[in-house]
Amino acid sequence: MTHESVRAAVQRQYAGDWDPITKVLLSEISKMLALRSQGRPYLVPSSTQHLAGGQLDVYIGQTRIAVSILNCLKNNDAKAAPGGRS
């Protein structure tokens, strides 16, 4: 994935609104943390893969990074838009 492919996907799937995808990922992080605290595995969406322990910790970290990147792209796009903040 590239920044441009993510921007295109957000444009195509969410009409350029970054909030829905960010909310989904934040919700998934909450689910992962709850399952981890209960010692239960997490089923990766659109997959048959279950993660637990160290693998789940890595996936939580990767998902947090994805949210950070989405927020950065959203902020950059807002700055670049006509009338955006500078």
Secondary structure, 3 states (H helix, E strand, C coil): CCHHHHHHHHHHHHCCCCHHHHHHHHHHHHHHHHHHHCCCCEECCCCCCEECHHHHHHHHHHHHHHHHHHHHHHHHHHHHCCCCCC
